[in-house]
């Protein structure tokens, strides 16, 4: 914690717009919080609040059908001192209490919602920026070849702010070829196909990033990062095959996600057309890089 007995950030945070709250004394406002659980009924809760919180966060959209796989993932991350938040898209929370870590995790329920719907509403930058790294993972990832501690050692040593574990080539679903594991490398940044948004995708299966980078990732999911971004090959995951049923909830959610992405692109194009003063910052950065390359 940054301030003893106060599980919040300081009012010096530049994102706190004091002008909106002039009726309050400046020192009473706290800019940040976190997702750590603190029992309200304990007489020594103030002392407990001073204990250092977990430095990293794992967030997952989950359904009860993937309970066993989620249990494997969560146990690995809890052992690495991660905080856990589960987004229940099927409404079933009771089925998770029998797990040893069930009451230690945060549970949020909203029927038939996507991963990014939950993230945009419950992983606000002012809440999660206190964490060093944030993992937003799908529920059907195999972690037999993955160790979160070793993974973080790699991303820290390489200065990566946005990354994801490589995917085993035998995974059932691979959305982008750049995510495929390179067997002889520690990490890679190569791009096979430069058409479209292939460098940084909102369809990534396992996108960890730093707490400070999350503010950018949340608001500019469609943007292409070109620096401090990589796929880590030495610690990789497997996208497992999920059993289909007569009504596959995951398939319906994925279909809804594709439609929402289409709507978002239409809104984006319309907003760009209407805002005559807007300048694409990525184009200016690319232009400067091309100029320096040719200079």
HELIX and SHEET records of a PDB file:
HELIX    1   1 UNK A   18  UNK A   21  5                                   4    
HELIX    2   2 UNK A   26  UNK A   28  5                                   3    
HELIX    3   3 UNK A   45  UNK A   49  1                                   5    
HELIX    4   4 UNK A   64  UNK A   66  5                                   3    
HELIX    5   5 UNK A   67  UNK A   79  1                                  13    
HELIX    6   6 UNK A   94  UNK A   96  5                                   3    
HELIX    7   7 UNK A  102  UNK A  104  5                                   3    
HELIX    8   8 UNK A  115  UNK A  122  1                                   8    
HELIX    9   9 UNK A  125  UNK A  128  1                                   4    
HELIX   10  10 UNK A  148  UNK A  158  1                                  11    
HELIX   11  11 UNK A  177  UNK A  179  5                                   3    
HELIX   12  12 UNK A  211  UNK A  219  1                                   9    
HELIX   13  13 UNK A  249  UNK A  274  1                                  26    
HELIX   14  14 UNK A  281  UNK A  294  1                                  14    
SHEET    1   A 8 UNK A 106  UNK A 109  0                                        
SHEET    2   A 8 UNK A  82  UNK A  88  1                                        
SHEET    3   A 8 UNK A  56  UNK A  62  1                                        
SHEET    4   A 8 UNK A 133  UNK A 137  1                                        
SHEET    5   A 8 UNK A 206  UNK A 210 -1                                        
SHEET    6   A 8 UNK A 162  UNK A 167 -1                                        
SHEET    7   A 8 UNK A 229  UNK A 239  1                                        
SHEET    8   A 8 UNK A 141  UNK A 142 -1                                        
SHEET    1   B 8 UNK A 106  UNK A 109  0                                        
SHEET    2   B 8 UNK A  82  UNK A  88  1                                        
SHEET    3   B 8 UNK A  56  UNK A  62  1                                        
SHEET    4   B 8 UNK A 133  UNK A 137  1                                        
SHEET    5   B 8 UNK A 206  UNK A 210 -1                                        
SHEET    6   B 8 UNK A 162  UNK A 167 -1                                        
SHEET    7   B 8 UNK A 229  UNK A 239  1                                        
SHEET    8   B 8 UNK A 187  UNK A 188 -1                                        
END                                                                             
